[in-house]
Amino acid sequence: MMKLYKRITALAMASAISLSLAACGQKAPEAPKDAEVNEDGVKTITYRIRHDSTDEKVVTRSEMIMNGFKMLEEQDPTVHFEFEYLPKLEVDELALQFQSKAVDADLFSDEETAIGQLVKGGIIQPVDWFLDLPNVKGNIFENVEKLNVYEGHCYGLPIDMAVCMVYANKDALKKLGWTDEDIAAWPEKVKNGEWTLDDMTATCKEAIDKGIVKYGFMTDGVDRAGSFSIGNALGINSYDREQNKLIFNQSEWLRVFQWWDKSVHEDKIIPASLPSFEGTCKSFWNGEVLFFSDVSGYEYWQRNSEMSQEEFQKYYDEHFTQALMPSADKGTPAQAAMKLRSMFVYSTVEGEKLEYLKKAINLAYTAENQVANTKYNGKLSALIPTYDLQEIQDFKFVNDTKYMPDYTTMRSSHPDFKNKYNKYGRTAVEAIMVDGISPEEAVEMMMNELKFNVDDSEIIYK
């Protein structure tokens, strides 16, 4: 069996030269050859891969897809695959690099909110064929499929997904008088809308007043997914998918800003200045926080606990639990946000390189191939048959959260969502928390930013 080899390449100099040449109107360097045949008749094909992050867990998560190439090599001894991992680039930098015709990647991983920018820049191509692959068709969560569809076409190969949920400190709840039965029933009550944001606030205030915790509620940061789920819970509708337009509804955003204002300055369940993501995790882990909103998967805690995965899972089950982000309205089922990490295919990939990719992707999307990634980080597999495997059923955290994708709403893939709409929303929240501006001033602040920086044809004002 032939081995896969990974080559880490430093292309910073080549990229800089290419950008300079492009600026001068000169032709950029040609990309390296994608395929070579040795004297034994074995064809070597190289795929160049970029990520939006240098985080080890992001790179490791994509190995699920790379395993498909390994399986394809085992089936076809006449072909061998190599990979070059290129330096991290954000989407804006990626667009400049792509336009300069510098050495391009073939595959790029990012979250679904990047799709609009990538499509607008002509960087990625549709992968409608993905949904018709034998191992994929009918086996992907409906919400995952929708997240990767933009303007009628599928663009992403889902690696895994993370639902924005609320983690709870069991020890603190028990000090408030909750029984084991109460704690076990809590996720179902949240899911059905029996236990709401108001209930969470009341529980937080009680725990703080009794000195059980220092903070009632924290998110993984204003600029991260947990805070986005607050908007979902309060009924924010930020995107018209059919028209591919952003929506700014003043009354909806006023409600969101009022919640943050009240939670920070009146109820005092959230500190006026959130610590770093690492600091927030540490505070919750140390028992200082009652409820903590973060995405699914507790890999950060586990890696910093010096425990094995088995030891950590046991410890987690004894001291913590989780549920969806509660709804704001009684009787309204919970609707959390979902973060989807996908692999995107450059528009320059074609011919046999694309055909080999399709074969490898089909092989990668087997339930058995999802196990290592799922157990590695606790993120949820996009492939439904994965949850039928005994090994996954024995992984309690994943088994207890596998219902959540059916209770999620989608973040926007509009090109102006991630770096403008979402940015202005969180800037307004930070101004409420730190500077003490009113919710009404926050609405005006966000709307002014949108009107100045987003074309009127791209947004619906209500």
Buried (B, 14 or more C-beta within 10 A) or exposed (E): EBEBEEEEBEBEEBBEBBBEBBEEEEEBEEBEEBEEEEEEEBBBBBBBBBBBBEEEBBBBBBBBBBBBBBBBBEEBEEBBBBBBBBBBBEBEEBBBBBEBBBBBBBBBBBBBBBBBBBBBBEBBBBBEBBBEBEBBEEBBBEBBBBBBBBEEEBBBBBBBBBBBBBBBBBBBBBBBEBEEEEBEBBBEBBBBBBBBBEBBBBBBBBBBEEEBBBBBBBBBBBBBBBBBBBBBBBBBBBBBBEEBBBBBBBEBBBBBBBBBBBBBEEBBBBBEEBBEBEEBBBBBBEBBBBBBBBBBBBBBBBBEBEBEBEEBBEBBEEBBBBBBBBBBBEEBBBBBBBBBBBBBBBBBBEEEBBEBBBBBBBBBBBBEBBBBBBBBBBBBBBBBBBBEBEEBEEBEBBEBBBBBBEBBBBBBBBBBBBBBBBBBBBBBBBBBBEEEBEBEBBBBBBBEBBEEEBEEEBBBEE
